[in-house]
Amino acid sequence: MVDVTPSRSRPSGRRWREMVPVALRLGLPVLWVLWAGLAWWVEPRESTEAQLDRDLVAGRVVTVQRAYGWADDDAYWGSRARPQYAENGGMLAWTVSNGQSRYTFDVPPAPDSYLGEPDRSAGAGHDWRDARLAAIPDRWNTAGGWAHRIANVAALLAGVLTALWLARLIGGAPPLAGTRWFWFWVGLLPFGLGVLAWTYRELWRPPSTPVLDRGSGWRGFGWLILAGVGISLLVSIARVVIGTTVVPG
């Protein structure tokens, strides 16, 4: 007789399937906390002309960009706002050495006459500021300052978080509290809150048996619209009440 050694592939595969939910249960919230901290730090904050002057005097300005507003038309919650370049735009955005981004509409672009010879009617203060801004060698899209590096790390964390969530949602066991389409739409909520909701409901506190009336794709789409509007309103109110230092944007 020939002894056949029992195959260990099935136990190993079973053990692996048991480890994945545990790793995601702990890893997804940790990734989200890291992303949220970095994203909050580099989120553009509305500032003032006086703050710009203080940053210039202290030598904290790393990059500068004249723009007409911010572009963030990506439905992906981990997307990064970027200034829309305009040579004579009414907004001036700059990054400082601590990695934060600031902007203001209080600094109008220099008049065209300044390119030929200084405009004496503008005052020495404006001449001084324009000269300082022109002396900054780095521009927004080409510099590697701390603000851009931190923003890139935040975008990477958001991408990893989204990829792990989608891999589990599509390739893992069927969700119990809602259909895959339900959680797909909910997962698009701002600030990754939908991914946190899925982690809590499906990994941390899953129902013991599949819910009979599981959330459908249409219900998830409705939650995306309603909750998305509600979150936007709450953020706008908090920004007015608390200020842009705590609630940037």
C-alpha positions in Angstrom: 0.0 0.0 0.0 1.1 3.5 -0.7 0.5 6.1 2.1 -1.0 9.3 0.8 -0.2 12.4 2.8 -3.3 14.5 3.3 -3.3 17.7 1.3 -2.8 20.9 3.3 -4.1 23.2 0.5 -7.7 23.2 1.7 -6.9 24.0 5.4 -4.4 26.7 4.2 -7.0 28.2 1.9 -9.6 28.1 4.6 -7.3 29.7 7.1 -6.5 32.4 4.5 -10.2 33.1 3.9 -10.7 33.5 7.7 -7.7 35.9 7.9 -8.8 38.3 5.2 -11.9 39.6 7.0 -9.9 40.1 10.2 -7.2 42.0 8.3 -9.8 44.2 6.5 -11.7 44.8 9.7 -8.6 46.4 11.3 -6.8 47.7 8.2 -9.6 49.6 6.5 -10.3 51.9 9.5 -6.6 52.5 10.0 -6.1 53.4 6.4 -9.1 55.7 6.6 -7.8 57.5 9.7 -4.4 58.0 8.1 -5.9 59.3 4.9 -8.3 61.6 6.7 -5.5 63.2 8.8 -3.3 63.9 5.7 -6.2 65.0 3.5 -7.4 67.4 6.2 -3.9 68.9 6.6 -3.4 69.6 2.9 -7.0 70.6 2.1 -7.0 74.2 0.8 -7.9 76.8 3.4 -9.3 80.2 2.5 -7.0 82.9 3.8 -6.4 86.7 3.6 -4.1 89.2 2.0 -2.5 89.8 5.4 -1.7 86.1 5.9 -0.1 86.0 2.4 2.1 89.0 3.4 3.1 87.3 6.7 4.0 84.1 4.8 6.1 86.0 2.3 7.9 87.9 5.0 8.7 84.7 6.9 9.8 82.9 3.7 7.2 80.2 4.1 5.8 80.3 0.6 7.0 77.3 -1.4 4.7 77.4 -4.5 2.2 79.9 -5.9 -0.5 79.7 -8.6 -2.8 82.4 -10.1 -6.1 80.7 -10.8 -9.8 81.4 -11.3 -11.0 78.7 -8.9 -10.7 75.1 -7.8 -11.4 72.1 -10.0 -12.7 69.0 -8.2 -15.2 67.5 -10.6 -14.2 63.9 -9.9 -16.9 61.7 -8.3 -14.2 59.8 -6.5 -14.1 60.9 -2.9 -10.3 60.6 -2.7 -9.8 63.1 -5.6 -7.6 66.1 -5.0 -8.7 69.7 -5.6 -6.4 71.6 -7.9 -6.3 75.3 -8.9 -7.5 76.1 -12.4 -4.6 78.1 -13.8 -5.4 81.5 -15.2 -2.8 84.2 -15.8 -5.1 86.9 -14.7 -7.3 84.9 -12.4 -8.9 86.5 -9.4 -7.7 83.8 -7.0 -4.2 83.4 -5.7 -3.2 79.9 -4.2 0.0 79.2 -2.4 1.6 76.4 -0.4 3.7 76.9 2.7 6.6 75.0 4.2 4.5 73.1 6.7 2.6 71.4 3.9 -0.7 73.4 4.0 -2.4 75.1 1.0 -4.0 78.5 1.2 -5.8 80.8 -1.1 -7.4 84.2 -1.2 -9.4 86.3 -3.6 -8.2 89.5 -1.9 -5.0 89.9 -4.1 -5.9 91.0 -7.6 -3.5 90.3 -10.4 -0.9 92.9 -11.3 -1.9 95.2 -14.1 -0.4 94.7 -17.5 1.3 98.1 -17.2 3.4 96.6 -14.4 5.2 94.4 -16.9 6.6 97.4 -18.7 7.3 99.6 -15.7 6.1 99.7 -12.1 2.7 101.3 -11.5 3.5 104.0 -9.0 -0.2 104.5 -8.2 -0.4 100.9 -6.9 1.7 101.7 -3.8 4.9 100.3 -2.5 3.1 97.4 -0.7 1.7 96.0 -3.9 5.1 96.4 -5.7 6.8 94.6 -2.8 4.4 91.7 -2.8 4.5 91.3 -6.6 8.2 91.2 -6.6 8.3 88.6 -3.8 5.7 86.4 -5.7 7.7 86.7 -8.9 10.8 85.7 -7.1 9.3 82.3 -6.1 10.9 79.8 -8.5 8.5 76.9 -8.0 5.1 76.8 -9.6 2.1 74.6 -8.5 2.4 71.9 -11.1 6.2 71.4 -11.1 7.2 71.7 -7.5 7.8 68.9 -5.0 7.0 70.8 -1.8 5.6 69.2 1.3 2.0 70.1 0.4 2.2 68.1 -2.9 4.0 65.2 -1.3 1.5 64.8 1.5 -1.4 65.2 -1.0 0.2 62.4 -3.1 0.5 60.1 -0.1 -3.1 60.9 0.9 -4.2 60.0 -2.7 -2.3 56.8 -2.5 -3.9 55.8 0.8 -7.3 56.6 -0.6 -6.6 54.4 -3.7 -5.4 51.5 -1.6 -8.4 51.8 0.6 -10.8 51.8 -2.3 -9.1 48.9 -4.1 -9.2 46.7 -1.0 -12.9 47.6 -0.4 -13.8 46.9 -4.0 -11.8 43.6 -4.1 -13.7 42.4 -1.1 -17.1 43.6 -2.2 -16.8 42.1 -5.7 -14.7 39.0 -5.1 -15.6 38.2 -1.5 -18.6 36.5 0.1 -22.0 38.1 -0.7 -22.8 41.0 1.7 -25.5 40.3 4.3 -27.0 43.7 5.0 -27.3 44.9 1.4 -26.6 43.8 -2.2 -23.2 44.4 -3.9 -24.8 47.2 -5.9 -26.3 48.8 -2.7 -22.8 49.0 -1.1 -21.2 50.1 -4.3 -23.3 53.3 -4.4 -23.1 53.9 -0.7 -19.3 53.5 -1.0 -19.2 56.6 -3.2 -20.3 58.9 -0.3 -17.9 61.8 0.4 -14.9 61.4 2.7 -15.0 57.6 2.4 -17.9 57.5 4.9 -19.6 54.8 2.8 -16.6 52.5 3.0 -16.6 53.0 6.7 -20.4 52.2 6.8 -19.7 49.0 4.8 -16.8 48.0 7.1 -19.0 48.5 10.2 -22.1 46.8 8.9 -20.5 43.9 7.0 -17.3 43.2 9.0 -17.7 44.7 12.5 -21.4 44.1 13.1 -22.7 41.7 10.4 -26.1 40.2 10.8 -26.1 36.6 11.8 -28.2 35.7 8.7 -28.8 37.5 5.4 -31.3 40.3 5.8 -34.5 39.3 4.0 -35.1 42.9 2.7 -31.5 43.6 1.8 -30.8 47.1 0.4 -31.0 47.1 -3.4 -28.9 49.0 -5.9 -31.7 51.6 -6.3 -31.9 52.1 -2.5 -28.1 52.5 -2.4 -28.3 55.1 -5.1 -31.0 57.0 -3.1 -28.8 56.9 0.0 -25.9 58.3 -2.1 -28.0 61.3 -3.2 -29.7 62.0 0.1 -26.7 61.4 2.4 -24.4 63.2 0.0 -26.5 66.3 0.1 -26.8 66.1 3.9 -23.1 65.7 4.4 -22.4 68.6 2.1 -24.8 70.8 4.0 -23.3 69.8 7.4 -19.8 70.6 6.2 -20.9 74.0 4.8 -22.6 74.9 8.1 -19.6 73.7 10.1 -17.3 75.8 8.0 -19.3 78.9 8.6 -19.7 78.2 12.4 -16.3 76.9 13.2 -14.2 78.5 10.5 -12.0 77.3 7.6 -9.0 76.6 9.9 -10.8 73.6 11.4 -13.1 72.8 8.4 -11.1 73.7 5.3 -12.3 73.6 1.8 
